[in-house]
Every structure is written in structure tokens, then in C-alpha cells.
Amino acid sequence: MVVDHIKNGDILALVINIVDLKEQDIKHIEDVAKKEGYNLINRLVTEYDSGENKFDREGEKLIGFVMDDMIVALCGLNIEPTNIQYGRIRRLYVLPAYRNQGIGTELVNHLIEYARHYYKGVVVNIGNLAVNYFYESIGFNSVDNPSFTHLRLL
């Protein structure tokens, strides 16, 4: 199901709801992320296949960004396990060739709008990734919390 049509320059892009990850061709994303040293897409697939995380509880969602007839980015929203009043952005990944085009921002903003119906805020744990500026530029604040590094109140 298409969530939204987006004009990215002269190219029409789509944000899609991913209801069944197994129906989506994301092997290319998994391979590129792994070559870059990121395990997040492999973990997404492993957790999905095991049933540990299918982004299918109320208030959860997995979305993809489609350009050039393929998924070029993924992002998910789960219930924050340490505080159910918050949603947690997880597994944001954009293929290198599509970065710096606003795709990550578009995906996170879509999930924030969705989260407004379920949560009082959205959190993210960036770990040791150098993405502070990205999240802070879209309204997240750095917080001192053992479970998440940034919070955006809704």
C-alpha cells in the first residue's frame, strides 16, 4: 500500500507501508549495508524472520522509500520497550547513492505523523553513529537516558 507520492526532483518517489517484509526485495539494501559495516538491515531481517520484531503491534509500522522501481531506504517505528508512551525509530537506512536528498527526513517525518496517534513522543538510540545533527535538525533533543539518546515530544 502506498502511503504517499513524493516528487524528488523530476522523479516520482513513493513511501510504502511494508506489511510483509518477505514480499519485498531488499537483498540489495542488506548487501550494501553489510559492505558499509552496518548490521541494522541484517538484524531487521533476522528479527522479522524469527518473529521477534515484525513491526505489527498497534502503533508500530515499517515503511520503505521507492525510487527507480526499487526500495532505496527503510525505516521502522516500534513501541519503546522502556516507556510505552514513546515510539522508537529503528532501522533507518538509506542506500549511499540516495543519501542527502531528504529521504531519511521524509521517512522519519512520516513515522512521526503516524506516531502522533499513539505516543506522546518519539525516541531514537543512535549508539555510536555520527548522526546527532540529522536527528537534532528534525526536532529531536539529546537526552541522558540509558535506553535512548534522543527524544522528540509530540
Buried (B, 14 or more C-beta within 10 A) or exposed (E): EEBEEBEBEEEEBBBBBBEEBEEBEBEEBBEBBEEEEBEBBEBBBEBBEEEEBBBEEEBBBBBBBBBEEBBBBBBBBBBBEEBEEBBBBBBBBBBEEBEEBEBBBBBBBBBBEBBEEBBEBBBBBBEEEEBEEBBEEBBBEEEEBEEBBBBBEB
